[in-house]
Amino acid sequence: MNKEVVILNKERNVSLTAYLLEVGGEFRTITKRPLVLVLPGGGYQFCSDREADPVALPYLKAGYHTAILRYSVAAHADWPNPLEDYEQAMEFLKEKAGEWNICEDKIAVIGFSAGGHLAAAAATMARNRPGAAILGYAVTGEDVKACSSTAPDTISAVDRQTPPCFLFHTRNDNVVSVMNSIKFMEALTEHDITFESHIYSYGPHGFSTCDTSVQGFSTHISRRVPDWVPDSIGWLREVFGDFDDRKGGFLEPAVKPHLSSDGEQFLSIDCTMSRVMGNPKGAQILGEVMAQVKASSGGLAVQEEEMSPDMKKMVGRMLVRDALGFVQADQDMLKELDEKLRRIPNI
């Protein structure tokens, strides 16, 4: 492993510390690695060492390069200085991608508390958005002005370009309210963004990895809280795809950035029922298939006119794939329907 320390802004004491794993050789098919960019917390007054190296190490063990950004704090914390630091760090990492064997499209950001606010801002309003964001007891909107009077709300900035997110918090955090995570998740849901969340029953603010080397064993905190570390690594593998030891590169991601394909250029069976039924051509084709399914199932499939308003709403949220699977449409029928829908512009 190699360590590189780069000063990004001497005046504001901004630095990037990169830990780079080897590729090739005994690692065989691994020629590039994803990278996790760590943004420590500290209320925009300092960058916590407890949320720096101790956080980077588990991701290194999992095979990811890591980098720690010590961004503008205290007298230099006025917005948008921290976000500009992030942009500079990302641009630098992308410039170094070839030399440092970084997968440019697989850079995740992880932030804690105020660093979580910066990570949320990176995910929602940056020019160089990460491929995924991990937000630990993050300030997103509810308590942002307590950290910095100039920092923006990130919840209202969530849009369809926001990357997949992983959030963790404790229910009784009395420094950063759990509502910061809950409202951010609501915004992600509204924009159809893939996410995973863990709100643990109890524990204080600022627990980092919750390993006993950084959070004492006597701390009143759920003993399940440290699970966020392996859970987030497993989640990253689902979002980015795991290393493929058969032919090199990466496996296909297990989850897509969005739950549905409603925002794609053409329709498909991965669009919601309401999206397809709202398109005249899509509705015609899907209606024909639904009638075919009903006929072949002896009347088990329910037509739209036979549904209650609440049932229509529920079915409308389902993917076409799932709705037809529920009424046992066969795979050949699904494939044929998908081919037809993919010829229809999603307007």
Helices and strands as residue ranges (DSSP letters): E 2-9, E 14-20, G 25-27, E 33-39, G 49-51, H 53-61, E 65-70, G 74-76, H 81-95, H 97-100, E 102-112, H 114-125, E 132-136, H 144-147, G 155-157, E 165-170, H 179-190, E 195-200, G 225-227, H 228-240, H 273-277, H 280-296, G 304-306, H 309-317, H 320-326, H 331-341
